[in-house]
Amino acid sequence: MANLNPYLSFRDNAREAMEFYQSVLGGDLDINVFSEYPDMMQDPSEGDLLMHAQLTTPDGLVLMASDTPSSMPYVTPQGFSVSLSGTSAETTRAVWDGLSDGATVTIPLAVAPWGGLFGMLVDRFGVNWMLNGDPA
């Protein structure tokens, strides 16, 4: 079975972002830093940056991320959203409340024309999110 998972890139705050996402979504966070793989590291001062992080939630959602070392070009991600859908209204509201801390709301969470709850925001790390909770 193949998987399609969001993989977020940060300059140097992937750990902070992933710990925040864990506090909102729950689950297990596995982290590997560049110092664990010295052949992958050009600047020893960046050894604590995340080479790979994976958050796996109790519902089986997987969100991955890494830091981009200074030796590599970095452009702020744009043109996509992480979409969480199919959750209950209660879960949608709880995730919204967590993610909206320090976020810019682009579409407030409300009942959508197609039913259920829908909202969009850009979180404190610059990541676009779309939440769509089931009508029931």
Secondary structure, DSSP 8 states (H G I E B T S, - for coil): ------EEEESS-HHHHHHHHHHHH-SEEEEEEGGGSGGG-S-GGGTTSEEEEEEE-TT--EEEEEE--TTS------S--EEEEEE-HHHHHHHHHHHTTT-EEEEEEEE-TTSSEEEEEE-TTS-EEEEEE---
